[in-house]
Amino acid sequence: MFNINSFIANNITLRPQSMFLQDIENNRKQLTREIEGKSVLVIGGAGTIGSSYIRALLPFKPSKLVVVDISENGLTELTRDLRSTYGMYVPEDYRTYPLSYADPIFEKIFRKEGGFDIVANFSAHKHVRSEKDQFSVEALIENNVLKARKLLNLLAEMPPKHFFCVSTDKAANPVNVMGCSKKVMEEMIMAYSKKFKVCTARFANVAFSNGSLLAGFVERMMKHQPMSSPSDVKRYFVSPEESGQICMLACMLGNSGEIFFPKLGEEQMMTFSSICDKFLSLQGYKIKYCQSEEEARKFAAEMPADSDTYPVYYFRSDTTGEKDFEEFYIPGEKLNMDRFSSLGVIEEYPCKTIEEIDHYFSKLQLLFTQPDFTKANVVTLLKDFVPNFEHEEKGRNLDQKM
């Protein structure tokens, strides 16, 4: 049976165990002190990173865990997974709610609970694919920024001891609206860092995460369909387990206003096409390199069920928002590379005021009320707030590819 975790360790991260285990062990006493017996709220907890964060947290025995996610099916599988794992601690007070954290019902739940000790928000549009037209970017900004602002205002009334909101490496020198929205999110949460403790993390692609290109390889094989990927895009990767652990470490051990990132070197970046080659080869397939999507689709449709050859189509990236490589920080950000063995920290992040955030958000919301606003209008307004946002409109998006 194909084991995804083994494949990730042996062929993508090239790490037999999590890169964060040493930091977890070095800080076990503090982690236990901060988590044991505490109440926890996880928003977006059914996704890959949110659920991995929960698995990283539970061994430290919180007294209460409330999980909110818009995916009812995802919450069901999360619960089945936790309760089916040998040795997994699940607190007696464990509840899941399939709803949006911007829903009035969420506010009722939060107020009834009287707040939480630990709050982590993983709810986000996180795919470059989300960027297409003015409506898709409005929805992206609404979820990643404007709804998150409502949460911050609620938390300000009943502050948690620890608050974490996930970011992305795509927020460093952003080239797509998703990454830029996360940069705006960073600025927004940091404006609240004087009201309660706020931390975030920028990190790499999570290998085989829900909806990712790598997870799509598994889906394509199950459906007897061809595989495709860019051949020129390089990315850092962490395992799902590592994604949850970096968020837990940042949330529990960070000082307010800090951004964490994994210590990965440029030589550890990989192309999607090279991973696809390994994925197929290790399952015994010869690879048929096709010259077009249509050729790949035709070959897949005609190949027998017991074929030892599998079609792929690799291409040079030509869609809006794609970057050849990723980075975790930019010149001018104050780095501390010595506090942790596997984590770097951006310290003393320069904070905008809440008044500045209010002023900018009013401009965003006013733009979205205009009946004829365009994607270009949104990009221009984002550049006003994030001057190093280098957006290039190429006229094609990922929904136009396999």
C-alpha positions as CSV (number, residue, x, y, z in Angstrom):
1,M,0.0,0.0,0.0
2,F,1.3,3.5,-0.9
3,N,2.1,5.4,2.3
4,I,2.0,9.2,1.7
5,N,3.8,10.0,5.0
6,S,6.7,7.7,4.0
7,F,6.8,9.1,0.5
8,I,7.0,12.7,1.9
9,A,9.8,11.8,4.3
10,N,11.9,9.9,1.8
11,N,11.3,11.9,-1.4
12,I,10.2,15.5,-0.5
13,T,11.4,16.7,2.8
14,L,14.2,14.2,3.0
15,R,13.7,14.1,6.7
16,P,13.1,10.8,8.5
17,Q,11.4,12.7,11.4
18,S,10.0,16.2,11.9
19,M,12.5,19.0,11.9
20,F,10.8,20.5,14.9
21,L,11.1,17.6,17.3
22,Q,14.2,19.0,19.0
23,D,12.6,22.4,19.6
24,I,9.5,20.6,21.0
25,E,11.7,18.6,23.3
26,N,13.8,21.6,24.4
27,N,10.6,23.5,25.3
28,R,8.4,20.7,26.6
29,K,8.1,22.1,30.1
30,Q,6.9,25.5,28.8
31,L,4.6,23.9,26.3
32,T,3.0,21.8,29.0
33,R,2.7,24.8,31.3
34,E,1.0,26.9,28.5
35,I,-1.4,24.1,27.2
36,E,-2.2,21.6,29.9
37,G,-5.7,22.3,31.4
38,K,-6.3,25.3,29.1
39,S,-9.3,26.0,26.8
40,V,-8.6,26.0,23.1
41,L,-10.5,27.3,20.1
42,V,-9.3,26.3,16.6
43,I,-10.9,28.0,13.6
44,G,-10.5,26.2,10.3
45,G,-9.5,23.2,12.3
46,A,-10.7,20.6,9.7
47,G,-8.1,21.6,7.1
48,T,-4.6,20.0,6.8
49,I,-2.8,22.6,8.8
50,G,-5.5,23.2,11.4
51,S,-6.0,19.5,12.1
52,S,-2.2,19.0,12.3
53,Y,-2.0,21.9,14.8
54,I,-4.7,20.1,16.9
55,R,-2.7,16.8,16.8
56,A,0.4,18.7,17.9
57,L,-1.5,20.3,20.8
58,L,-3.5,17.4,22.2
59,P,-0.5,15.5,23.7
60,F,-0.1,18.4,26.1
61,K,-3.7,17.8,27.4
62,P,-5.8,20.9,27.1
63,S,-9.1,20.7,29.1
64,K,-11.3,21.9,26.3
65,L,-11.2,21.9,22.5
66,V,-13.7,23.7,20.3
67,V,-13.2,23.4,16.6
68,V,-15.0,25.5,14.0
69,D,-14.9,24.9,10.3
70,I,-17.2,25.5,7.3
71,S,-16.7,21.9,6.2
72,E,-19.1,19.5,8.0
73,N,-17.5,16.5,6.3
74,G,-14.0,17.7,7.3
75,L,-15.0,18.0,11.0
76,T,-16.6,14.5,10.9
77,E,-13.3,13.0,9.5
78,L,-11.2,15.0,12.0
79,T,-13.2,13.5,14.9
80,R,-13.1,10.0,13.5
81,D,-9.3,10.4,12.9
82,L,-8.6,11.7,16.5
83,R,-10.8,9.0,18.1
84,S,-9.3,6.2,15.9
85,T,-5.7,7.1,16.8
86,Y,-4.1,4.8,19.4
87,G,-2.9,6.8,22.4
88,M,-4.5,10.1,21.2
89,Y,-5.7,12.3,24.1
90,V,-9.1,13.9,23.4
91,P,-10.5,16.2,26.2
92,E,-13.8,15.3,27.6
93,D,-15.1,18.7,26.5
94,Y,-14.6,18.4,22.8
95,R,-17.0,20.0,20.3
96,T,-17.1,20.8,16.6
97,Y,-19.3,23.4,14.9
98,P,-19.7,23.4,11.1
99,L,-20.1,27.1,10.5
100,S,-18.2,30.2,9.5
101,Y,-16.4,32.2,12.1
102,A,-18.0,35.3,10.7
103,D,-21.4,33.8,11.4
104,P,-23.4,35.4,14.3
105,I,-23.8,31.9,15.8
106,F,-20.0,31.8,16.2
107,E,-20.1,35.0,18.3
108,K,-22.8,33.5,20.5
109,I,-20.7,30.5,21.1
110,F,-17.6,32.6,21.9
111,R,-19.5,34.8,24.3
112,K,-21.2,31.8,26.0
113,E,-17.7,30.3,26.6
114,G,-16.4,33.6,28.0
115,G,-13.4,33.5,25.7
116,F,-10.6,31.0,25.4
117,D,-7.0,30.7,26.7
118,I,-5.7,29.7,23.3
119,V,-7.2,30.8,19.9
120,A,-5.8,29.8,16.5
121,N,-7.2,30.8,13.1
122,F,-6.5,28.7,10.1
123,S,-9.5,29.8,8.0
124,A,-8.3,31.3,4.8
125,H,-8.3,31.3,1.0
126,K,-4.8,29.8,0.5
127,H,-4.5,28.9,-3.2
128,V,-3.1,31.2,-5.9
129,R,-5.9,29.5,-8.0
130,S,-8.4,31.7,-6.0
131,E,-7.3,34.7,-8.0
132,K,-9.3,35.2,-11.2
133,D,-11.5,38.3,-11.5
134,Q,-12.8,41.1,-9.3
135,F,-15.3,38.8,-7.5
136,S,-12.8,36.1,-6.7
137,V,-10.3,38.6,-5.2
138,E,-13.1,40.3,-3.2
139,A,-14.0,36.9,-1.7
140,L,-10.4,36.2,-1.0
141,I,-9.8,39.5,0.8
142,E,-13.2,39.2,2.6
143,N,-12.1,35.9,4.1
144,N,-8.4,36.5,4.7
145,V,-8.7,40.1,6.0
146,L,-12.2,41.6,6.7
147,K,-13.7,38.6,8.5
148,A,-10.5,38.1,10.4
149,R,-10.9,41.7,11.6
150,K,-14.2,40.9,13.1
151,L,-12.5,38.1,15.0
152,L,-9.8,40.4,16.3
153,N,-12.4,42.8,17.6
154,L,-14.2,40.0,19.4
155,L,-10.9,38.8,20.9
156,A,-10.1,42.3,22.1
157,E,-13.1,42.1,24.4
158,M,-12.1,38.8,26.0
159,P,-8.4,38.4,25.1
160,P,-6.8,35.0,24.9
161,K,-3.4,34.3,26.4
162,H,-2.2,33.1,23.0
163,F,-3.5,34.0,19.6
164,F,-2.1,32.6,16.3
165,C,-3.2,33.4,12.8
166,V,-1.5,31.5,9.9
167,S,0.3,33.3,7.2
168,T,2.3,32.1,4.2
169,D,5.8,32.4,2.6
170,K,3.8,34.1,-0.3
171,A,3.4,37.1,2.0
172,A,7.1,37.9,1.6
173,N,7.6,40.0,-1.6
174,P,4.1,39.0,-2.8
175,V,3.3,38.6,-6.5
176,N,-0.3,37.3,-6.1
177,V,-3.4,38.7,-4.4
178,M,-3.6,35.7,-2.0
179,G,0.0,36.4,-0.8
180,C,-0.7,40.1,-0.6
181,S,-3.9,39.6,1.4
182,K,-1.8,37.6,3.9
183,K,0.7,40.4,4.1
184,V,-2.3,42.8,4.8
185,M,-3.5,40.2,7.4
186,E,0.0,40.3,9.1
187,E,-0.2,44.1,9.3
188,M,-3.7,43.9,10.7
189,I,-3.0,41.3,13.5
190,M,0.2,43.1,14.4
191,A,-1.8,46.3,15.0
192,Y,-3.6,44.3,17.8
193,S,-0.3,43.0,19.3
194,K,-0.4,45.6,22.1
195,K,-4.0,44.5,23.1
196,F,-3.2,40.7,23.4
197,K,-0.4,38.3,22.3
198,V,-0.3,37.8,18.6
199,C,2.0,35.5,16.6
200,T,2.0,34.2,13.1
201,A,4.2,31.9,10.9
202,R,5.2,32.0,7.2
203,F,6.0,28.5,6.0
204,A,6.4,26.3,2.9
205,N,4.0,24.3,0.9
206,V,2.5,21.5,2.9
207,A,3.1,18.3,1.0
208,F,-0.2,16.5,0.0
209,S,-2.4,19.1,1.9
210,N,-6.0,19.3,1.0
211,G,-6.5,20.7,-2.5
212,S,-2.8,20.9,-3.2
213,L,-1.3,19.9,-6.5
214,L,0.4,16.9,-4.9
215,A,-2.9,15.7,-3.4
216,G,-4.2,16.1,-6.9
217,F,-1.7,13.4,-8.1
218,V,-3.5,10.9,-5.9
219,E,-6.9,12.0,-7.1
220,R,-5.8,11.8,-10.8
221,M,-4.5,8.3,-10.3
222,M,-7.7,7.1,-8.6
223,K,-9.6,8.5,-11.5
224,H,-7.3,7.2,-14.2
225,Q,-6.5,10.7,-15.4
226,P,-3.2,12.3,-16.6
227,M,-1.0,14.3,-14.3
228,S,0.3,17.8,-15.0
229,S,2.4,20.4,-13.2
230,P,4.7,23.3,-13.9
231,S,8.3,22.3,-14.5
232,D,10.0,25.6,-13.6
233,V,8.4,26.5,-10.2
234,K,10.4,25.7,-7.1
235,R,8.9,25.4,-3.7
236,Y,9.9,24.7,-0.1
237,F,7.9,21.8,1.5
238,V,7.1,20.7,5.0
239,S,5.1,17.6,6.0
240,P,1.5,17.9,7.4
241,E,2.9,17.0,10.8
242,E,5.5,19.7,10.6
243,S,2.9,22.3,9.5
244,G,1.0,21.8,12.8
245,Q,4.1,21.8,14.9
246,I,5.5,25.1,13.6
247,C,2.1,26.8,14.3
248,M,2.0,25.3,17.9
249,L,5.6,26.5,18.6
250,A,4.9,29.9,17.2
251,C,1.6,30.2,19.1
252,M,3.0,29.1,22.5
253,L,6.6,30.3,22.5
254,G,6.5,33.5,20.5
255,N,6.4,37.0,21.9
256,S,3.7,39.2,20.7
257,G,4.2,40.6,17.2
258,E,6.6,37.9,16.0
259,I,6.6,36.0,12.8
260,F,8.1,32.5,12.7
261,F,9.5,30.5,9.7
262,P,11.3,27.2,9.2
263,K,15.1,27.2,8.7
264,L,15.2,25.8,5.2
265,G,17.9,26.5,2.7
266,E,17.4,27.3,-1.0
267,E,18.9,23.9,-1.9
268,Q,15.8,22.3,-0.3
269,M,13.4,23.7,-2.8
270,M,11.9,21.2,-5.3
271,T,9.9,21.4,-8.5
272,F,6.5,19.8,-8.7
273,S,7.4,17.9,-11.8
274,S,10.4,16.2,-10.1
275,I,8.0,15.1,-7.3
276,C,5.5,13.8,-9.8
277,D,8.3,11.7,-11.5
278,K,9.2,10.1,-8.2
279,F,5.5,9.5,-7.3
280,L,4.9,7.6,-10.5
281,S,8.3,5.8,-10.6
282,L,8.0,4.5,-7.1
283,Q,4.7,2.9,-8.1
284,G,6.3,1.1,-11.0
285,Y,5.2,3.3,-13.9
286,K,7.2,4.3,-16.9
287,I,6.5,8.0,-17.7
288,K,4.9,9.1,-20.9
289,Y,5.9,12.8,-21.4
290,C,3.2,14.5,-23.4
291,Q,3.5,17.7,-25.4
292,S,0.0,19.0,-24.6
293,E,-3.0,18.6,-22.3
294,E,-5.0,17.0,-25.0
295,E,-2.3,14.4,-25.8
296,A,-2.2,13.5,-22.1
297,R,-5.9,13.2,-21.8
298,K,-6.2,11.0,-24.9
299,F,-3.4,8.7,-23.7
300,A,-5.0,8.3,-20.3
301,A,-8.5,7.6,-21.8
302,E,-7.0,4.9,-24.1
303,M,-4.5,3.2,-21.7
304,P,-5.6,-0.2,-20.3
305,A,-6.2,-0.6,-16.6
306,D,-3.0,-2.6,-16.2
307,S,-0.8,-0.2,-18.2
308,D,2.8,0.2,-17.0
309,T,3.0,3.7,-18.5
310,Y,1.4,6.9,-17.2
311,P,0.9,10.2,-19.0
312,V,2.2,13.5,-17.7
313,Y,2.2,17.0,-19.1
314,Y,4.8,19.4,-17.8
315,F,4.7,23.1,-18.8
316,R,6.5,26.4,-18.0
317,S,4.3,28.5,-15.7
318,D,2.4,31.2,-17.6
319,T,-0.4,32.1,-15.2
320,T,-1.1,35.2,-13.1
321,G,0.4,35.1,-9.6
322,E,3.0,32.4,-9.9
323,K,6.5,33.0,-8.6
324,D,9.5,31.0,-9.7
325,F,10.6,30.6,-6.0
326,E,9.5,31.4,-2.5
327,E,11.1,33.3,0.4
328,F,10.4,33.6,4.1
329,Y,11.6,37.1,4.8
330,I,12.7,40.3,3.1
331,P,15.6,42.7,3.6
332,G,15.0,45.0,6.5
333,E,13.1,42.5,8.7
334,K,15.0,41.9,12.0
335,L,15.9,38.2,12.1
336,N,16.8,36.0,15.1
337,M,18.2,32.7,13.9
338,D,19.6,31.6,17.3
339,R,16.5,31.2,19.6
340,F,15.4,27.8,18.1
341,S,17.3,25.0,16.3
342,S,14.8,24.7,13.5
343,L,13.0,28.1,13.5
344,G,13.9,31.6,12.5
345,V,12.0,34.5,14.1
346,I,11.2,37.9,12.6
347,E,11.3,40.2,15.7
348,E,10.2,43.8,16.3
349,Y,7.9,43.8,13.3
350,P,7.0,47.4,12.7
351,C,3.3,47.8,13.6
352,K,0.7,50.1,12.0
353,T,-1.8,51.6,14.3
354,I,-5.4,50.3,14.4
355,E,-6.5,53.7,13.2
356,E,-4.3,53.2,10.1
357,I,-5.9,49.8,9.5
358,D,-9.3,51.3,9.9
359,H,-8.6,54.0,7.4
360,Y,-7.3,51.5,4.8
361,F,-10.1,49.0,5.4
362,S,-12.7,51.7,4.8
363,K,-11.1,52.3,1.4
364,L,-11.3,48.5,0.6
365,Q,-14.9,48.3,1.7
366,L,-15.9,51.4,-0.2
367,L,-14.3,50.0,-3.4
368,F,-16.3,46.7,-3.0
369,T,-19.5,48.7,-2.9
370,Q,-18.8,50.2,-6.4
371,P,-20.9,48.3,-9.0
372,D,-18.2,48.6,-11.7
373,F,-14.9,48.0,-9.7
374,T,-12.3,45.9,-11.4
375,K,-9.6,43.5,-10.3
376,A,-7.1,46.1,-11.4
377,N,-8.7,48.6,-8.9
378,V,-8.2,46.1,-6.1
379,V,-4.6,45.5,-7.1
380,T,-3.9,49.2,-7.1
381,L,-5.4,49.6,-3.7
382,L,-3.4,46.7,-2.4
383,K,-0.2,48.3,-3.7
384,D,-1.0,51.4,-1.8
385,F,-0.8,49.4,1.4
386,V,1.9,46.9,0.4
387,P,4.4,48.9,-1.8
388,N,6.5,45.8,-2.7
389,F,3.5,44.0,-4.2
390,E,4.7,43.1,-7.7
391,H,1.6,41.9,-9.4
392,E,1.7,41.0,-13.1
393,E,-1.5,40.3,-14.9
394,K,-0.8,37.5,-17.5
395,G,-4.4,37.0,-18.7
396,R,-4.5,33.3,-17.6
397,N,-5.3,31.7,-14.3
398,L,-4.9,28.2,-12.9
399,D,-8.5,27.3,-13.5
400,Q,-7.7,27.3,-17.2
401,K,-5.3,24.3,-16.7
402,M,-5.7,20.7,-15.8
